[in-house]
Amino acid sequence: MKRVLLLYFLLTGCNHIPDIRWDNELIDGRLMYGHVPPNTQIYVDNTTKNNGTKGLETLPIKDGNFVVGIPQDSKQLRLKIKKDGKIKDLVFNVSPRKWQEDYVSGLPPKKVNPPPEEQTRIQSEFKKMRQKRQLSDFNQFPNQWQRPLPSYKRISSPFGSRRILNGIVKQGHSGTDYAADTGTPVLAAADGKVVLTHTDMFYTGGTILVDHGYGVYTSYAHLSQIDVKEGQTIKRGDTIGAVGMTGRATGPHLHFGVSWYGVRLDPEDLFNQIKSSNAN
């Protein structure tokens, strides 16, 4: 009888800690929507969040729903899940994508290889953006999205493309470029809080950064006009600025970026993937 009970425990005891249910296939560069039973905690290493620190942190969960970003070129996603005092390590395989190469020519040389006197400014702007992405306190689950430009001429550069600027290979493109006429209204992609505005960043020119809660942010770059202020709460579909070609740009377009803390993600996935979460 004892052997029967021991066998039963071995077969069932390890299942007391639930696994995670995902809305979609795990693919690199994607914002994933996950679901867990009530009273479950999820831990992630800060290196996964790409925020420049180490150690474990709990992910915010609302009614069993959470989000996590998978960096471009990642092969695995590692999380820890805790239920009823039991902790389980979970490792998920990530499907790769094939990223295109994107050739851009005609840029001013200093925008491709900035001179030393510009490096201090660039690093200061990078630091400011990173700091703003660390504290996500907008208390609404980010699961209702729309494109920031309802109509546009074309996607001139997709997320993740290996950018070759004036013949020099750079890192994968951090957002999606929508070609449109200067002055075209730019809309908020989701409800959120404006955490940064800047009229003249070195690379991105007129820039807006919005916190949508649970670590998810959107950025809007190369704007010719900014119609919101830092600290302002906005609703999905609100006009927040206008298309321009400020910063590093060869023509009028909107650079639209999505990130989970410091992880850059493919914006188009927000509009194409199915999300079963009903959290508000």
Buried (B, 14 or more C-beta within 10 A) or exposed (E): EEEEEEEEEEEEEEEEBBEBEBBBEBBBBBBBBBBBEEEBEBBBBBEBBBBEEEEEBEBBBBEBBBBBBBBBEBEEBBBBBBBEEEEBEEEBEBEEBEBEEBEBEEBEEEBBEBEEEEEEEEEEBEEBBBEBBEEBEBEBBBBBBBBBBEEBEEBBBBBBBBBBBBEEEEEBBBBBBBBBEBEBBBBBBBBBBBBBBBEEBBBBBBBBBBBBBBBBBBBBBBBBBBBBEEEBEBEBBBEBBBBBBBBBBEEBBBBBBBBBBBBBBBBBBBEEBEBEBEBE
